Every structure is written in C-alpha cells, then in structure tokens.
Amino acid sequence: MAYVKKYDVDFSKRKFIENTAAGFLGAGVLCPVWSALAENGDFSAAYPDELLSIENYTKGALKTGDTIDSSNVDMLQDLLDGVRYTQIKQMGRKLEIVPVTTDIMKLSPVEYTEATLRNKGLAKFDTKGNVVVGDGKPWIGGTPFPEPKSGVELFANITLTWGRHDVSFYPIKSYEQDKNGRIGYKYELGWIEFAPVGRVKVEPTPYWPGHEDKLRYQSVFFTVPQDYKGSAFLNSWPYDQTKFPELLGYLPQFKRVRNFPTSQRFEPLLPGSHLYFSDAWAAGDPFLTWGNFKIIGRGPFLAGLTENWDSSDENWEGKTHGGAKGNTFWDTKVELIPEAIVAEAEPVGYARAPVSKKRVWFDARTGLPLMMLTFDRKGEMWKTFDGAYSVYDNQGKQVMDGAYPYWSWTHVHAFDIQTSHMSRLKQVKKIAGGHRWWVNKGTDIYNKFLTKSALRRMGT
C-alpha cells in the first residue's frame, strides 16, 4: 500500500496565507512552536515533514549536502529573496545545504534562550511604546515577544537584543570591492556591544545599577589601514526608544572627540564602505524612530543558521568564491527555515534619511533577522544584507562561552544592488593591534571601551 502524506506541499502555503490574513503571527503550522519546544526544546512537532527537510520539500530533487548553484536554483526560487537568486543565477554564488535545525538551544546563546522561556509573557508596551515589565521597569532578558503579534513586536525584539549576549567584542575584517571584484579597501575593526539592562548572564543581572535608563553602549574602532587607524565611534542608546542615541566620534587627524548629528546614522563610517550605523542587526536605530510597520508575507526560507564556523582556519577567516575574481561571496551553508515572517518599516523619525523603507525576513521561531533589503527614496531596491550564524563547534573543536559553545554571527554580505558594490564582513579571532575575540566579560569593559576618554585612548 502506498504511503499517503497527511499534509501535502500546499497545506503549509494555505496555512501561512490564512494565518497572515487573520493577523496571527505566532510561529507554527501544526501547533504553536513555543508549545512544542516546551516539551523537549525541539520545534519538530510544530511543522509538517515538508518543512523539516529540503529533500521532502523538493520531492527528492535536492538533499542535505547538495550545493545550490545556477543549474538548480530555479527550483528553489520560492525560498530565496530576489537578490540572492540573481547572485546565484548570474554571479556564480553557491550555497551548501545542511540539515534543518530543530533544537532551539543551537539557535541562540543557551542562557538567552532560557531567559526567553523564563520571561515569556512578561513584556508589554508602555504608553510611549517602550517595552517594559509589569512594574514599568526595563526589559529583564531574552526575547520580549517570542510569539509576536505585530510588526512592531518583531522589530522591538531585535532592537532590544541585538547580539543576544550581555557583552560582546567582535574582531572584524571588512572587504570593500567593486563589481569587477577589485578590493579597494580592507579594514580591521573592533565592535563592542554592552547591555546595561536585560542582562541574563554577567552579574549584576538583570540591570547594571545606575544605568537602567540606557539600552546599550556600543563602540567601534579601526586598526587597519594605517590612514584610519584610531578612528573610533561610540553610540550611547537611551532605553526610551523615542530618543536618538548620542553618537561621539574620534578622528585621529583632528585629535579630538566630537558629537555627530543623528543623520550620521545614514552615512558610511569610512571611505569605500556602504555600511551605516542604521544597518546594524537590521535594527541599528531605536525602533520607535521607525514606523508604519507592516507584515507582508510569511513562509519557508533558506538562510545560514548553523555550521558556518570553520574550525580549520586558526583565525576564522573563511573562504570565498564567485564574482569576477572568485572572491565576492563567503562560502555559506544554509538550511530550510520552516517559517519566516517578512516585515517592513519606514524611517519616520529621519526626514533626510536616504532610505525610504526596509524589508526584513525574520525567523518566526526565534525572531532572528535573516535578511534585510533597503529601498532608496525613489522606492527602488538599494542594498541587501544577508549573513550567517553558527554555534562555534565544529570537527571536535569548540570556542567556549562559559559552560557552552559560543553562538554568534559569522559573516555578512552587504550588497549595493544599484552599483554591484560588495561589503564583506567576517568575525575573526583576532585583528591587528593584538585585539582578540571575547564575550561576556564584566562591567570593567565600560571604562575600557565605552566612554569619551576610551575613544581618545583607542585612537592613540
């Protein structure tokens, strides 16, 4: 007797359309995701087989271990944004398929996920639209709205939680290259994120006393090339998301720290770069300075969530392929994400913003941003941002974050559709100047990296 599937390919599509039309955004097709994972931390029961295996989804045409390239990308067009589809079809980009991840503990830091489960249902918006707990205090840790019911909840989730660690130092190598593959600038930089509230691991938790009015402190400094060595910037974010961060910068040629205007969030940090502070984590501005949030779609998607850390490279440099010189794209492993929610927002608080709106694909299960597309003031597609995440555990080697392997982003592509300029970023182990990766250190990091005097010190 032939085996008949209870749920065919069209079942999920109909379910996604029905849920979106009804305004229901909670993740899950067969049952709510967070109900399923409460049993054993596994998402599987929330989705039919077709969404848990690329082999089932493609009816055997593709399987785990296969490579997506120009010869087979057409059959997966529904799982890709239009830009990555074109990159694969015309620019030689390739993506390797890995198994679907169903264990929630592999999709965020363990302590962060535990806090999300522990604090589920406690977040709400106050009269100004800020996220608070019952007594009106700032958020206490984890994803505030793990079962989002609106676009603003999706953007609030990622804006409040960025890298999902209490404190992070990312050594980064950045490559700026033109449509011919020529690399015009190579930068090495350190990026620091420090959360004064919503802390889940580093004492004191959940707040750092005396700093409860701040959402985050974030700084970046450059060590390469020599012409820009010492350039540094500091963002101090009020917890009130209707207020703009204070942006300070130190430029070695002027040997002083100065305030930058809010509009600087939409300008490149350094020559040759197409990256803005506004682009960070698809949520580089206070979420209440954006508005007109809307949900425009949902369904399965392909993105890099696991297996993107290569332990064979001592400095985590990564390998490249494709483009005019074979170096335009990072090697990336992707998996079938059962459910992504596509949301849009407009920069209502920035009259002179060059961006008219952004479109972001979120993993419906975790709220992670998977892909961002921005539009220029004419409403035309402008830049895309796609990257990859991973647990840093590969081939018997691990990078530890306390008791557990480190989880984080591994690389990012920022692609200007209109000029074919590519900015490639890679989180590495160390950069010039002796700066090495670390995560979740104590509050002494504040004085070392996140004050006005620290900017001057980093610039010398």
C-alpha positions in Angstrom: 0.0 0.0 0.0 1.3 3.4 -0.9 2.1 5.9 1.9 -0.1 9.0 1.7 1.2 12.1 3.4 -1.3 13.7 5.7 0.0 17.2 4.8 0.9 17.9 1.2 3.1 20.8 0.0 0.2 23.1 -0.5 -1.1 22.6 3.1 1.6 24.8 4.6 1.2 27.5 2.0 -2.5 27.7 2.7 -1.9 27.8 6.4 0.6 30.7 6.1 -1.8 32.7 4.0 -4.7 32.1 6.3 -2.6 33.0 9.4 -1.3 36.2 7.9 -4.8 37.3 6.7 -6.1 36.6 10.2 -3.4 38.7 11.8 -1.9 35.7 13.6 1.9 35.8 13.7 2.7 33.1 16.2 5.1 30.6 14.7 4.0 27.1 13.9 1.8 25.2 11.4 0.5 22.2 13.2 0.8 23.7 16.7 2.4 26.8 18.3 6.2 26.5 18.2 6.7 27.5 21.8 4.2 24.9 23.0 6.1 22.2 21.0 9.5 23.2 22.4 8.3 23.4 26.0 8.2 19.6 25.9 11.9 19.0 25.0 13.3 22.1 23.3 12.5 20.7 19.8 10.5 22.5 17.1 9.7 19.4 15.0 6.1 18.9 16.2 5.1 22.3 15.1 5.7 21.7 11.3 4.9 19.0 8.7 7.6 16.9 7.2 7.8 19.0 4.1 9.2 22.0 6.1 11.7 19.9 8.0 13.7 18.6 5.1 14.9 20.0 1.8 14.5 16.5 0.4 10.9 16.4 1.3 10.3 20.0 0.2 11.8 19.3 -3.3 10.4 15.8 -3.5 13.8 14.3 -3.7 15.3 16.7 -6.2 17.8 18.1 -3.6 19.1 16.7 -0.3 21.4 17.7 2.5 25.0 18.1 1.3 24.0 19.3 -2.2 25.1 22.7 -3.5 22.7 25.3 -4.8 24.1 26.9 -8.0 22.9 28.3 -11.3 21.9 24.8 -12.5 19.3 24.1 -9.9 18.4 27.4 -8.2 15.2 27.8 -10.2 13.5 25.0 -8.2 14.2 26.9 -5.0 13.3 30.4 -6.2 10.3 30.5 -3.7 12.8 30.0 -0.8 15.1 32.9 -1.7 14.9 36.6 -2.0 15.2 38.0 -5.5 18.8 39.4 -5.0 20.4 36.1 -3.8 18.5 34.3 -6.6 20.1 36.7 -9.1 23.6 36.3 -7.4 23.4 32.6 -7.8 22.0 32.6 -11.3 24.3 35.3 -12.8 27.3 35.9 -10.4 28.5 32.4 -9.5 27.3 32.4 -5.9 26.8 29.0 -4.3 25.1 27.8 -1.1 25.6 24.4 0.5 22.6 22.8 2.1 22.8 21.4 5.7 20.1 19.8 7.8 17.2 21.7 9.4 18.0 22.7 13.0 15.1 21.8 15.3 16.9 22.2 18.7 16.3 25.8 20.0 19.5 25.7 22.0 21.5 25.8 18.8 19.8 29.0 17.5 20.8 31.5 20.2 23.0 31.5 23.3 21.8 29.0 25.9 21.3 31.4 28.7 19.5 33.8 26.4 17.0 31.1 25.3 16.5 30.0 28.9 15.7 33.7 29.8 13.2 33.8 26.9 11.4 30.8 28.2 11.5 32.0 31.8 10.2 35.5 31.0 7.7 34.6 28.3 4.5 36.7 28.6 6.0 39.3 30.9 6.8 42.0 28.3 4.3 44.8 27.3 4.4 48.2 25.8 4.0 51.3 28.0 2.1 54.4 26.9 5.1 55.7 24.9 5.6 52.3 23.2 8.6 51.2 25.1 9.0 47.6 26.2 8.6 47.2 30.0 7.7 44.5 32.5 4.7 44.7 34.9 6.1 47.3 37.2 7.1 49.6 34.4 10.8 48.7 34.6 13.0 47.9 31.6 13.1 44.5 30.0 14.7 41.7 32.0 16.2 39.4 29.4 15.6 37.1 26.4 13.3 37.8 23.5 10.5 40.1 24.8 7.8 38.8 22.4 8.7 35.2 21.3 5.2 34.9 19.8 4.9 38.2 18.0 1.5 39.6 17.1 2.6 42.6 15.1 5.4 44.1 13.1 6.4 46.5 15.9 6.9 43.5 18.2 9.2 41.9 15.6 11.4 45.0 15.4 11.3 45.6 19.2 12.6 42.0 19.7 15.8 42.5 17.7 16.4 46.2 18.6 16.4 45.3 22.3 18.5 42.2 22.0 21.0 42.6 19.0 23.8 40.0 19.5 22.0 38.2 22.4 25.0 38.3 24.7 25.3 40.7 27.7 28.7 41.9 26.5 30.5 41.1 23.2 33.7 42.0 21.4 33.8 41.1 17.7 37.1 41.4 15.9 36.1 42.0 12.3 37.8 42.0 8.9 35.9 44.0 6.2 36.5 44.0 2.5 35.1 46.6 0.1 35.0 45.6 -3.5 33.6 46.8 -6.8 31.6 45.0 -9.4 34.8 43.8 -11.0 35.9 42.1 -7.8 38.7 44.6 -7.1 39.1 45.2 -3.4 39.5 48.9 -2.8 39.7 48.9 1.0 40.5 46.4 3.7 39.5 47.3 7.2 40.1 45.7 10.5 37.9 46.8 13.4 36.7 46.0 16.8 33.0 46.2 17.6 31.8 46.2 21.2 28.2 45.7 22.5 27.4 46.2 26.1 23.8 45.7 27.6 23.1 47.7 30.9 19.6 46.1 31.0 18.1 42.8 30.1 21.2 41.0 31.3 21.0 37.2 31.6 24.5 36.0 32.4 27.0 38.6 33.6 26.4 40.0 37.0 24.7 42.2 38.0 21.5 40.9 36.4 19.1 42.0 35.0 20.3 45.6 35.4 23.5 47.4 35.9 22.7 49.8 38.8 22.8 53.4 37.8 22.5 52.7 34.1 18.8 51.5 33.9 18.0 54.5 31.6 20.3 53.1 28.9 19.5 50.2 26.4 23.1 49.7 25.2 26.5 51.1 24.8 28.2 50.3 21.5 31.6 51.3 20.1 33.7 50.6 17.1 37.3 51.4 16.5 39.6 50.7 13.5 43.2 49.3 13.5 43.7 48.9 9.7 44.6 50.6 7.4 47.1 52.9 8.8 45.4 56.0 7.4 42.3 55.3 9.5 43.9 53.6 12.5 42.5 55.0 15.7 39.2 56.2 14.2 36.5 55.3 16.8 32.8 55.9 17.4 30.6 55.5 20.4 26.8 55.1 20.5 25.0 55.5 23.8 21.4 54.4 23.5 18.7 55.7 25.8 16.2 53.0 26.9 13.5 55.3 25.7 13.1 54.3 22.0 11.6 57.6 21.0 15.0 59.2 21.7 18.1 59.2 19.5 21.4 57.7 20.6 24.2 60.0 21.3 26.9 59.5 18.7 30.5 60.5 19.5 33.5 60.1 17.2 37.2 60.4 17.5 39.2 61.1 14.3 43.0 60.9 14.7 43.7 63.7 12.2 41.8 66.2 14.4 42.9 64.6 17.7 39.6 65.4 19.4 36.2 63.8 20.2 33.2 65.4 18.7 29.4 64.9 18.6 28.0 63.7 15.3 24.4 64.6 14.2 21.7 62.0 14.2 21.7 61.9 10.4 25.2 60.5 10.6 23.4 57.1 11.1 22.8 57.1 7.4 26.3 57.8 6.2 29.3 55.5 5.7 31.6 55.2 8.7 34.7 55.3 6.5 35.7 55.7 2.7 34.7 52.9 0.4 32.2 51.5 2.8 28.4 51.2 2.2 27.6 50.3 5.8 25.7 52.7 8.1 25.1 52.5 11.9 21.4 52.3 10.9 22.1 48.9 9.2 23.4 47.1 12.3 21.4 43.9 13.0 18.7 45.2 10.7 17.8 47.4 13.7 20.5 50.0 14.1 18.1 52.7 15.2 15.6 53.0 18.1 12.6 51.1 16.9 10.2 54.0 17.8 12.1 56.3 15.4 10.8 54.0 12.7 7.1 53.3 12.0 4.4 52.2 9.5 5.3 48.6 10.5 3.5 46.0 8.4 3.7 42.3 7.7 3.8 41.5 4.0 4.3 37.7 4.0 5.4 34.5 5.6 6.6 31.1 4.6 9.7 28.8 4.3 13.1 30.4 3.6 16.7 29.5 3.1 19.3 31.1 5.3 22.5 30.3 7.2 21.8 29.4 10.9 24.3 26.7 11.7 27.6 25.0 10.6 29.1 28.3 9.3 32.2 28.4 11.7 35.2 26.7 10.1 37.5 25.3 12.8 40.2 24.5 10.3 41.1 28.2 10.0 43.1 29.4 13.0 41.8 32.9 12.7 38.3 32.0 11.5 39.0 33.8 8.2 36.6 31.9 6.0 36.8 31.1 2.3 35.3 32.9 -0.7 34.0 32.2 -4.2 32.0 33.7 -7.1 32.0 37.1 -8.8 34.5 38.4 -11.3 37.6 37.3 -9.3 36.2 34.4 -7.3 36.2 36.4 -4.1 32.8 38.2 -3.9 30.9 35.8 -1.6 31.7 34.0 1.6 31.2 30.2 1.5 27.9 29.8 3.2 25.9 26.8 4.5 22.1 27.3 4.5 19.2 25.3 5.8 15.5 25.2 5.2 13.8 27.5 7.8 10.3 26.2 8.2 8.8 29.7 8.7 10.0 33.2 8.1 8.0 36.4 8.6 8.6 39.3 6.2 8.0 42.7 7.7 8.6 46.3 6.6 9.2 49.6 8.4 9.8 53.3 7.4 12.2 55.8 9.0 9.6 58.2 10.2 12.0 59.9 12.6 14.5 60.8 10.0 13.3 63.4 7.5 16.6 63.3 5.5 17.1 59.5 5.5 18.3 58.2 2.1 16.3 55.0 2.9 12.5 55.1 2.3 11.8 51.7 3.9 13.5 48.4 4.9 12.2 44.9 4.4 13.4 42.2 6.9 13.0 38.5 6.9 12.8 37.1 10.5 13.0 33.5 11.7 9.5 33.2 13.1 10.7 30.7 15.7 13.5 32.9 17.3 13.0 36.4 15.9 16.5 36.4 14.4 16.9 38.7 11.3 17.8 36.6 8.3 17.9 39.1 5.5 17.3 42.8 5.0 16.5 44.8 1.9 16.5 48.6 1.9 14.9 50.9 -0.7 16.1 54.3 -1.7 14.0 57.5 -1.6 12.6 56.7 -5.0 11.3 53.4 -3.7 13.8 51.4 -5.7 15.7 48.4 -4.3 19.0 49.6 -3.0 21.0 47.3 -0.6 20.7 43.8 0.8 22.2 42.4 3.9 22.5 38.7 4.4 24.7 36.8 6.7 25.1 33.6 8.7 25.1 32.4 12.3 26.6 29.4 13.9 27.4 27.6 17.1 31.2 27.6 17.2 31.5 23.9 17.5 33.0 22.0 14.5 35.0 18.9 13.9 35.8 18.3 17.5 36.9 21.9 18.1 34.9 24.4 20.2 35.0 28.1 21.2 33.5 28.3 24.6 31.2 30.9 26.2 31.4 29.7 29.8 29.8 26.3 30.1 28.6 26.2 26.5 29.9 26.6 22.9 29.8 30.2 21.7 26.9 31.2 19.4 27.0 34.2 17.2 27.1 35.6 13.7 30.0 34.5 11.4 29.8 36.7 8.3 27.8 39.3 6.5 27.3 40.4 2.8 26.2 44.0 2.3 25.4 44.3 -1.4 24.5 47.5 -3.3 22.2 46.4 -6.0 22.5 49.6 -8.0 26.3 49.6 -8.2 27.2 45.9 -7.5 29.5 47.1 -4.7 30.0 44.4 -2.1 31.0 44.9 1.6 32.0 41.6 3.1 32.4 41.3 6.9 33.9 38.4 8.8 34.0 37.8 12.6 37.6 36.6 13.2 39.6 35.5 16.2 42.0 38.5 16.3 42.8 41.7 14.4 45.9 43.9 14.1 46.8 45.7 17.3 46.6 42.5 19.4 42.8 42.6 19.9 41.3 39.2 20.3 37.7 37.9 20.5 35.9 37.7 23.8 32.4 37.5 25.2 30.6 38.2 28.4 33.3 40.0 30.4 32.4 42.2 33.4 31.4 45.8 33.8 35.1 47.0 33.7 34.7 46.8 29.9 32.7 50.0 30.1 35.6 52.2 31.2 37.9 50.4 28.7 35.9 50.8 25.6 32.6 52.7 26.1 33.4 56.3 27.4 34.6 59.5 25.9 38.0 59.1 27.4 38.1 55.5 26.0 37.6 56.9 22.5 40.7 59.0 22.8 42.7 56.1 24.3 41.6 53.8 21.4 42.7 56.5 19.0 46.3 56.5 20.2 
